[in-house]
Structures are given as C-alpha cells and as structure tokens.
C-alpha cells in the first residue's frame, strides 16, 4: 500500500515595528534617531510532495519540499530602507523516515533530511543535515522513549538582514543531543522522569566577544508526580534542574525550580493552591510565587471566583538591562513577569 500527497501554499506577511525613546535608539540603521517606525512585507511560496508505504514491519515516509522566501519591501519612517542586496532565500529539502515495529510494544524510528539554502546578495549558502534515531516502548503501566538527534539551524533571515555586516556568512548552528523519558502510570498516580543533554556548536549564545567562546552544553532533568486522591482532590508536583556551560559570558549556570499544587472540590466550591519555587546560581536567591483561588459555582452557568497571584510578592525577577547611548549602560531593572494582584471574576456561560 502506498500513498502520495501533494501540498502547496502561499503566505504573505506584513509586519509593523514601532519604537520610540528620548535617546537615539540602538538599531544599526536608526542611529541618530529616537524613532524607529518600520514596516516590512515578505512572501513565501511552498510546495511539498510526500510518499508513504508499508513494507512488512516498516512504515516508510519520504518526500521533497521546496520553499521560496522573498523580502518584498522594508520601510523605516516612510522611507525605503532596502539598504542591502540580500532579499531572497530558496530552500530545497529531501527527507526520509522509517518506523520499524520490533514488537507490539516496541518501535524503532530513523529519520534523515537534507536542506540546501541558496541566498542572493553575496550571502553564503548553507547545507543543513538533520538526523534522528529513536526507540519507543509502551505497556499497560510503563513507557520509555529515547531519541538521539543531530539538528542544524540557520540564522533567521530578517536578523541577518538588519545586521548584514555581522551575520553575512554566519555558520549554521549544529546541535547534537539525546533525550530520555520514562513514565509509570496507574489508576491513582503518574510518575515521569525526563532527561536531556545536548551541545551547541557555532551557537549564537557563545561568548564571541572575548574570543574564548566554547561550545555551549546543556543538561536538563524534569521530575513529575501527579496523584489523584479521588475525583475531587488532586496533587501535582514538579522538580526541574538545568545545568548550562559556556553560555554567553557565563562559564557555568545552574537553574533549579519546583512546582507544587493542590486542587480540591467540596460541594459547590473549588479550591486551587499552587507554589512555584525558583533559584539560580547567578544571584543565589530563592523566589516563591504563590497563587490561590476560590470558586463558587452558584449555578451550572454562573461562577464567582476570588483569585490571588504572587501573593507573597516574591516571584522570580529577571534583569532588564538598559542602555544610554550617551553615557553607556545604566543599572539593570529587576522586573517580575508576574504582578502581585487580587482579582474578582464573575463568569456566566450561555
């Protein structure tokens, strides 16, 4: 049995970008101006042919894909800003995948794709190779997944266009990694452990300013535990740990967080309490975000809710760096993405 599928599409996108400040902006093409009011339009044409076939225990998928992307226009403050000849990308792809059933509970997968990107304006072409090897096991209570992969990514065209002098011949990023996930479930609980490690070669996150940049390495683990006491009472727990090496100008960064929540129902009331804990090795501070809510189901169509976000006002904060073009960098602002607030909601469904 074989199946062939053909698809084609055309996308047109118009994007507006507006920025203003009392000082000149740090855009490469806007120095000397405190207003950046840009509009750009681009078009994408895509065509794909996919072929699938089953041979014995093999489920095969292969195909080709072509894409043509062009920057139609770019204006800043109403003036033509097409200041470089780089306006087009042509992408050709060929791909193949084999899913082999080792047994009724086991599946072995292999995938490969090759992409070639041609650009105008004297910008270097790229050839990208993607590989993936996977193993999946599933039974009544246990499941296990493992993937070994190699991925390559080219720099996004518009970022290259805005600073062509820096990104004209930027090498594609190559990522090599492995992921593993093991899960146990029964009628009361679900336990999940996820492990992921990878390395980025020629990454944009390397410290290239000092010339000492090394390949960026990542290790991540996530542990989840969900328990259902009964239909009205549930508990969720998550622990997250990440270790980064040679990311930007940081030699080593550790990031740890946890999440714990209770969901309860009693007669016409629903209760929710959740706490997020976060800590990293940059500032070694403990951050807590406590969210709590009480809902009263007055009628099947009418619900009243009282909710509090970041009740302790100790949620994670990140540094927002600011730059004064005249005097240089200013002190960083500590900003939390979660405001401390209490809200009252009345919901009617009809």
N, C-alpha and C positions, 0 to 999 in steps of 0.2 A: 504494500500500500504506500503510495506517495502522494504528497500534497504540495502544490505550488501556489505561492501567494505573491501578488504584486501590489505595491503601495507607492503612492507619490503624493507630495504635498507642497504647498507654497505658503510661506509665512512672511508677513510684513509687519515690522515693529517700529513704532515711533516712541522715542524716549525724551522726556524733558528733564533737565537738571538745572536747579537753581540754588545759588549760594551767595550770601552777602555778609560782609563784616565791615567793621570800622577801619580795619587794616587791610593792606593788599593781601590777596589770597595766595596760597602756596601751590597753585596749579602752574604747571610748566608754561602753559600758553596764556596765563592770566596775570603774570607778574606785573605789578604796577597798577593793577585794577582791584577794587574791592568788591566787584560784582562779577559773578560767573552765571550767565543765563544761557544755557546751551540746549540745543535740540539736535538729535541725530536720528536718521532713518536708515534701516537696513532691511534687506530681503534675503530669504533663504529658500532655496529650491532643493527638494529631497526626493529621491527615487530609490526603491528597495525591492529586491527580488529574493524571496525565501523559499527553500525547498526542504521538505521533511519526509523521512521514510523510516519504516521499522523493518529491521532485518534480524530475525531471531530475537535475542535479548537486547539488541542495540536499537536505540531510538536516536536517529541522526537528524541534525538540522544544519543546513549550510545556506550560504547566500552571498549576495553582493549588495553594496549600498553606495550611492553617490550623493554628494551634497555640495551645493554652490552657495557661498555666502558673500554678500557684497554690501559695502557701506555706501548707501545712495547719496547721503548728504550729511554735513555736520556744520552747524552754525553756532556762533557764540555772540550774544548781544546783537543778533540780527545780521551779523556779518559772516561771510563764508570762511570757515576755519579748516577746510581741507588742505592742510599745510604739508602733507607727505603723500607720496605716490602709493602707499600701501592701503588698498581699499578692497582687495578680493582674496578669498580663500576657496580652493577647490579640494574637496576631501573624497577620496576613494577608499572603500573598505571591502574586505573579504573576510568571512567568518565561517567557523565550523564548530559543531558541538556533538559529542557522543555521550549519551546516557545509557549505561550498561547495568542491567539488573543482575547483581550477583546472586540474589535470592529474593524471596517475597518480602524480606525485611531490610535488605541492603541494596544500595545504589552507588555506583561509581560514575563520576562525571568528569569529562575533559572538554575544555573549550579553548579555542585559539582564534585570534583575529589580528589582522594587519591593516593599519590605516596609513595612507600617504597623503600629506597635506602640501599642496602647492600654493605659493603666495606670489603676488606681484610686488612691484616697488622695490625689488632688490632684497627682499627679506628672505632669509634662508628657509628652504623646505624642511619638513620633518617627516620621518617614518616612525610609526608607533607600533609596538608589538605587545599584545595582551595575551597572557596565558593563565589558565585556571585548572587546577586538579582538585576534585572534591570527593568526599566519602560521606554517605548518609546511612545511619542505622536507626530503625524505628520499631518499637514493640509496644505492648499494651501500656507499660509504665515508664519505659526508658527510651530516650532518643539521644543520638550523638551525631554531631556534624563537624567536619574538619575540611578546611579549604587552604590550599597553598596557591598563591597567586603572584603574578607579575603584571603591573599596570604602568602605563606611561601616559602623561598628561602634558599637553602643550599649553602655553600661556594664552589666556583669553584674548581674542583679537583687539577689543577696544582698549584694554590696558596696555597692550603693545603699541597701539596707535597713539595714545596720549603721551607716551614717553619713548618714542622710537629709538632715540639715541642710546638708551639703557637696555631696551628689550629687543632690539632689531634681530639679533642672532642668539637669543636665549635658548639654551638646550632644554629639551623636554625633561620633565621630572619623571624619574623612574622609581616606582615603589614596589618593594618585594616584602611579602608578609605571609603570615599564617594565622588562621583563626580556628578556634575550637569551642564547641558548646556542648554541654551535657545537661540533660533535663530529666528530672524524675517527677511524675505526677500520680496522684491517686484521687479518690473522691473528696478528700479534705484539703490537700495541700499540693503545692507546686514548688519544686526546688530547681534553680537554674544557676549554672556556673559558666561564665563566658571568659575566654582568654584570647588576647590578640596581641601580636607583636609584629612590627614592621620597621623597615628602614627606607628613608627617602634619599635618593641620590640626585644631585643637582637641584635641590629643593630651593624655592624662593624664601624659605624660612631660615636658610643658612646665614651665619654671620659672615657676610662677604666684605663688610666694611673694613674689618681688621685684617682680612686675608687669612684668618685662622679657622675659617668655617669647615666643619666636618659634616659628614652625612648625618642627618637627623634620625634618631632612633626613638621608637615609641614602644611602651609596654602598657597594656590596659587589661584590667580584670573587673568583672561585674558579677556580684552575687545577689540573687533574688530569692526571697522566701515569701510565699503567699499562703495564708491559712484561712479556711472558711470554718468558723465555729458552727455556724448554721446559716440559714438563708438571710438572717438579719444582722449578723455580726461577722466582719471580715477584717483581716490584718494583712498589711503589706510591708515588707522590709527590703531595702536595697543598700548594698555597700559597693562603692566604686573607688578604685585605686588606679592612678596613671603615673608613669614614670617617663619623662622625656629627657633625652640627652642631646646637647648641641642644637638647641632650638633658638633661633635668633642669636642674641648675645648671652644666653644663659647656658652654662655648661651642663647643669642638671636641674630639673624641675620635678617636684613631686606634688601631685594633686589628689586629695582624698575627700570623699563626700559620702554621706549616708542619708537615707530617707526612711521614715517610719510613719505609718498612718493606721488609723482605726476608722472603720465605717460601721455605724450602728443604726438600727431602726427599732423604734418602740412605739407601737400603736400608730398614731398619726405623725410622729416626729422622726426625722432623720438627722443624725449627727455625723460630723466629719471632723477629725483632728489629724493634722499632718505636720511633721517637723523635718526640715532639711538642714543637715549639718555639712559645713564645708570648711576645708583647711588646705593651704598650700605652703610650699617651702619658701615662697618669696617674702611673705610677711609673717608667717607662722601665727596667724590669728585664727581663732575659732569664730565662725559665723553660724547663726541659727535663724531659720525662717519658720515661724510657727503660724500656720493657717488653721482657722477653726470656723465652723459654720453650724447653724441650727436651722432646720427647715420644718415648717408646719404645713402639712397637707390639709388645708381647710376643706377642700373639695377635690374630686378627681381632676378638675380642670383649674383649680386655684391653689397656689402655693405661696407662702410667705417665708422669706429667708433672711436671716441675720448672719453676716459673714465678716470676719476679720482677717486681713492679710498683713504679714510681717508684724505681728502683734508686739514682739519684743524689740522691734526696730534694730535688729542685729543681723539682718540678711547680708549675704555676700556683697561686697563692694569691689568695683574694679576702677583702676586708674584711667582717667581720660586726660591725655596729655594735650596741652595747648601750646601754640607757637606764636610769638610776637615777631613778625618779620623785621622789626626794627631792633629789638633788644634780645632776641633769641627765645629759647624755650622758657615758658613760665612753669610755676609749680603745678603738679598734677592735681586734678579734681577727683575726689573719691565719690563715685556715683553708684547707687544701688539700682538695679533694674526693677526692683520690687518696692513700691511705695508702701509705707505704713498707712493703712486705711481701714475704716469700718463702713460697710455698705448695707443698705436695706433694700431688698428686692421683693416685688410683688409680681408674680407671673400668672397670667391667665391664658389658657390654651383653648382654642376654639376651632 
